[in-house]
């Protein structure tokens, strides 16, 4: 992943991550603008870096992908569906569900999440990678 992209992306994403609407911190607008300018000047590097982020899981970077590449999805859709559409476009595939494991993991965790205190113990919950390997929480 391109280091310059990653630096710009992290500055922007760290400001929006806890915002319900992606802009609670006014500095996020300036960071988004810098990231957008870089993406416009470096479309190929932006594309490959954005794909890497999307391969890790659903990501807000699709906001910028929609803007830079002028692809509009009409109506509201969950983030993972929009990200999956972009992965299918970039990988030139049709109807592959790149987030099947991701959704199954989150469905599993709805009923099997183990509450924990980060100041007193390590997280007892399995990770997505462990879930893919067949591990389950010890309840």
The 8 nearest C-alpha neighbors of each residue, nearest first, counted from 0:
[[1, 48, 2, 51, 5, 47, 4, 44],
 [0, 2, 4, 3, 5, 48, 44, 45],
 [3, 1, 5, 4, 6, 0, 7, 48],
 [2, 4, 6, 5, 1, 7, 8, 37],
 [5, 3, 7, 1, 2, 6, 8, 45],
 [4, 6, 2, 8, 3, 7, 9, 1],
 [5, 7, 3, 9, 4, 8, 2, 10],
 [8, 6, 4, 10, 34, 5, 9, 3],
 [7, 9, 5, 11, 6, 10, 4, 12],
 [10, 8, 12, 6, 11, 7, 13, 5],
 [11, 9, 7, 8, 13, 12, 6, 30],
 [12, 10, 30, 8, 9, 27, 14, 13],
 [11, 13, 9, 15, 14, 10, 16, 8],
 [14, 12, 10, 16, 11, 15, 9, 17],
 [13, 15, 12, 11, 27, 16, 24, 10],
 [16, 14, 21, 18, 12, 17, 13, 22],
 [15, 17, 13, 18, 12, 14, 21, 19],
 [18, 16, 15, 19, 14, 21, 13, 23],
 [19, 17, 21, 15, 20, 23, 16, 22],
 [18, 20, 21, 17, 23, 22, 15, 16],
 [21, 19, 18, 22, 23, 15, 17, 16],
 [22, 20, 15, 18, 19, 23, 16, 17],
 [21, 23, 24, 20, 15, 27, 25, 18],
 [24, 22, 18, 25, 21, 20, 15, 19],
 [23, 25, 22, 26, 27, 14, 15, 18],
 [26, 24, 27, 28, 23, 22, 29, 14],
 [27, 25, 28, 29, 24, 30, 14, 11],
 [26, 28, 30, 25, 11, 29, 14, 24],
 [29, 27, 31, 26, 30, 25, 32, 22],
 [28, 30, 32, 26, 31, 27, 33, 25],
 [29, 31, 11, 27, 33, 32, 28, 34],
 [32, 30, 34, 28, 29, 33, 11, 27],
 [31, 33, 29, 35, 30, 34, 28, 36],
 [34, 32, 30, 36, 35, 31, 37, 29],
 [33, 35, 31, 37, 32, 7, 36, 38],
 [36, 34, 38, 32, 37, 33, 31, 39],
 [37, 35, 33, 39, 38, 34, 32, 40],
 [36, 38, 34, 40, 35, 39, 41, 33],
 [39, 37, 35, 41, 45, 42, 36, 40],
 [40, 38, 36, 37, 42, 41, 35, 67],
 [39, 41, 37, 38, 42, 36, 35, 45],
 [42, 40, 38, 44, 39, 43, 45, 37],
 [43, 41, 45, 38, 44, 39, 46, 40],
 [42, 44, 46, 45, 41, 47, 38, 48],
 [45, 43, 47, 46, 41, 42, 48, 1],
 [46, 44, 42, 48, 38, 43, 47, 49],
 [45, 47, 43, 49, 44, 48, 42, 50],
 [46, 48, 50, 44, 49, 45, 43, 51],
 [49, 47, 0, 51, 45, 50, 46, 44],
 [48, 50, 52, 46, 51, 47, 45, 53],
 [49, 51, 53, 47, 52, 48, 54, 46],
 [52, 50, 54, 48, 49, 53, 47, 55],
 [53, 51, 49, 55, 50, 54, 48, 56],
 [54, 52, 50, 56, 55, 51, 57, 58],
 [53, 55, 51, 52, 56, 50, 97, 86],
 [56, 54, 52, 53, 51, 57, 58, 50],
 [57, 55, 53, 54, 58, 52, 98, 101],
 [58, 56, 79, 53, 82, 78, 59, 55],
 [57, 59, 60, 53, 56, 61, 52, 82],
 [58, 60, 61, 62, 57, 78, 63, 12],
 [59, 61, 62, 58, 63, 64, 49, 52],
 [60, 62, 64, 59, 63, 65, 82, 58],
 [63, 61, 60, 65, 64, 59, 66, 67],
 [62, 64, 66, 61, 65, 60, 67, 35],
 [63, 65, 61, 67, 66, 62, 68, 60],
 [66, 64, 70, 63, 62, 69, 68, 67],
 [65, 67, 63, 69, 64, 68, 62, 70],
 [68, 66, 64, 69, 65, 63, 39, 38],
 [67, 69, 70, 65, 66, 64, 63, 71],
 [70, 68, 66, 65, 67, 71, 64, 63],
 [71, 69, 65, 68, 72, 66, 64, 67],
 [72, 70, 73, 65, 69, 66, 68, 74],
 [71, 73, 74, 70, 81, 75, 65, 76],
 [74, 72, 71, 75, 76, 70, 81, 65],
 [75, 73, 72, 76, 71, 77, 81, 80],
 [74, 76, 73, 77, 72, 78, 81, 80],
 [77, 75, 78, 80, 81, 74, 79, 72],
 [76, 78, 80, 79, 81, 75, 82, 57],
 [77, 79, 81, 80, 82, 57, 76, 58],
 [78, 80, 57, 82, 81, 77, 83, 98],
 [81, 79, 83, 82, 78, 77, 84, 76],
 [82, 80, 84, 78, 83, 79, 85, 76],
 [83, 81, 79, 85, 84, 80, 57, 78],
 [82, 84, 80, 86, 85, 81, 79, 97],
 [83, 85, 81, 87, 82, 86, 80, 88],
 [86, 84, 88, 82, 87, 83, 89, 81],
 [87, 85, 83, 89, 88, 84, 90, 82],
 [86, 88, 92, 84, 90, 85, 89, 91],
 [89, 87, 85, 91, 86, 90, 84, 92],
 [90, 88, 86, 91, 87, 85, 50, 92],
 [89, 91, 87, 92, 88, 86, 85, 93],
 [92, 90, 88, 89, 87, 93, 86, 85],
 [93, 91, 87, 90, 88, 95, 94, 89],
 [92, 94, 95, 87, 91, 88, 84, 90],
 [95, 93, 96, 92, 87, 84, 83, 97],
 [94, 96, 93, 97, 92, 87, 83, 86],
 [97, 95, 98, 99, 94, 83, 87, 80],
 [96, 98, 99, 95, 83, 86, 54, 100],
 [99, 97, 101, 96, 100, 102, 83, 79],
 [98, 100, 102, 101, 96, 97, 103, 104],
 [101, 99, 103, 102, 98, 104, 131, 127],
 [100, 102, 98, 104, 99, 103, 105, 127],
 [103, 101, 105, 99, 104, 100, 106, 98],
 [104, 102, 100, 106, 105, 101, 107, 99],
 [105, 103, 107, 101, 102, 106, 100, 108],
 [104, 106, 108, 102, 107, 103, 109, 101],
 [107, 105, 103, 109, 104, 108, 102, 110],
 [106, 108, 104, 105, 109, 110, 103, 111],
 [107, 109, 111, 112, 105, 110, 106, 104],
 [110, 108, 106, 107, 111, 112, 105, 104],
 [109, 111, 108, 107, 112, 106, 113, 105],
 [112, 110, 108, 109, 107, 113, 136, 138],
 [111, 113, 108, 110, 109, 114, 124, 136],
 [112, 114, 124, 111, 115, 123, 138, 136],
 [115, 113, 112, 116, 123, 124, 122, 111],
 [116, 114, 117, 113, 122, 120, 123, 121],
 [115, 117, 118, 119, 120, 114, 121, 122],
 [118, 116, 120, 119, 121, 115, 122, 114],
 [119, 117, 116, 120, 121, 115, 122, 114],
 [120, 118, 116, 117, 121, 115, 122, 123],
 [121, 119, 117, 116, 118, 122, 115, 123],
 [120, 122, 123, 117, 119, 115, 116, 118],
 [121, 123, 124, 115, 120, 117, 116, 125],
 [124, 122, 121, 125, 113, 115, 136, 137],
 [125, 123, 122, 136, 113, 126, 112, 137],
 [124, 126, 129, 136, 135, 130, 123, 127],
 [125, 127, 129, 128, 130, 124, 104, 131],
 [126, 128, 130, 129, 131, 104, 125, 101],
 [127, 129, 131, 126, 130, 132, 125, 134],
 [130, 128, 132, 126, 131, 134, 127, 125],
 [131, 129, 127, 134, 133, 132, 128, 126],
 [130, 132, 128, 129, 133, 127, 100, 134],
 [133, 131, 129, 130, 134, 128, 127, 135],
 [132, 134, 130, 131, 129, 135, 128, 127],
 [135, 133, 130, 129, 132, 136, 125, 131],
 [134, 136, 130, 125, 137, 133, 129, 124],
 [137, 135, 124, 125, 138, 111, 134, 123],
 [136, 138, 135, 123, 124, 113, 111, 125],
 [137, 136, 111, 113, 112, 135, 124, 123]]
